[in-house]
Amino acid sequence: MTLRTIRFGLVALVVAALAACGGPAPTPRGAENVAVNRYLWAASLDVLSFLPVETADPFTGVIATGYGTPPGGSTAYRANIQVSDPALDARSLNVALQTRNGPVAVETQQAVEDAILSRARQLRIADGAL
């Protein structure tokens, strides 16, 4: 046996051993699935840009903000937003607004949700995804 034959045999043995380990191939970084609508996500951050973002997780669809005052306003708000589905749909969006004195009026919350949905549609149209 020659040295070359021994090396070839060892390489083949190592390759076979690694192949026998099995298991799924590792997921490349950045290839994870994001199960939220990107337009709702971006629109939420855009519409509520006056609020400081405390946490934002695009994988769970949750955005939590600190208190901030809208331009021209005097009341400080904070928001918790959840985008729960990849569909561009009102059911995919859940917004909870609060002032320092407690929850906001239903009309205010609805107006913010409508603004986010309108902005998401604008972003989708601008993206040419129709």
N, C-alpha and C positions, 0 to 999 in steps of 0.2 A: 504494500500500500504506500502511496506517495503522500507527501504533506498536502498536496493540492486536493486529493481525494478525501482526506480527513477533514480539511476545512469545509469542503462542500457538504460533507455529511453532517458536520456540526451546524452549519447554517440552516440546512434543511430541517434538522431536528428542532432548532430554536423556532423557526417559522411555524412548524407543525404544532409545537407546544403553545405558541401564542394564538394560533388559529383555534385550538381546542378550548381556549378559555371562554369563548362565546360571549354572550351578552350583547346588548344593543350598543351601537356605536355612540360615542359621546356627541352630544349636541354642540355644534360650534357656537361660540359666544356671539350673541346678537340674533340668533335664529329662534329664540323662544317665541311662542305664540302669545300675542296680545289679544285678548278677547273683548276689547272695548272698541267703540267706534272712534276712529281718530279725529273725525270732524267735531264730534261732540266734546271730545277731550280738549282739543285745541280751542274750540269756541268757549268752553268754560273758563279756561285760563285767560283768554282774550277779554271776555266780557267782565270778568272779575279781576282784571289786572291791577286794580287799585288796592286789592287786598294782598297782604304778604302771605306767600305760600309757606306753610309750615311743613306739610308732607304732601307728596304726590307720588302715587304708585300706579303707573300705567298698566301693570299686570293685573291688579285687582280693580282698577278703575276708580280709586278713591283719591280725592283732593281735599285737604283740610287747610283752612286759612286762619290767620290771626285776625285781629280787629283792624279795620281800615275805614276811612271816611271817603265816600265817593266825591269826585270833583264837584264843587258847588254845593255839597251837602254839609250837614252838621251832625248827623247821626252816624255813629260807628257801627259797622256790621262785621260779622264773621260768617263764614260759610263752610258747609261740608257738602261735597258733591260726590255722587257716585254714578259712574257710567257703567251700566251693568250688562250691556249687550253690544255686539258688533253692528246692530242695525241702527240706521239713522232714524230714530223713532222717539217720540215723547216718552214712551214706556221704558226706554233705555236710560233715561235721565232722572235722577233723584237729587233735588236740591233742598237743603235745610239751611235757612238763614236765621240769624239771631242778632239781636242788639244786646247791649249791656244790661238792658232791663228784661230780656227774655225773647221769646220767639216773635217774629215779625207777623204782620197781617197776611192772611192768605193771598190777598190781591198783590201785595209786594212780592211775595215768593213766586206767584204765577207770572208776574211781569218779568222777573229775572229768568225764569225757565223759558219763557217765550223769546226773550232776547238771546239766550244761548242757542235755542233751536233755530232762530232766524240766522244767526251768525254761522252756525254749522252748515246750513243750506248754502249760504253765500260762499263759504270755503269750498264746499263740494262743487259748486258751479264753477268757481274760479279754477279748481283743479282739473276741470274737464272730465270728471268722472261720471257724467250723466249719460 
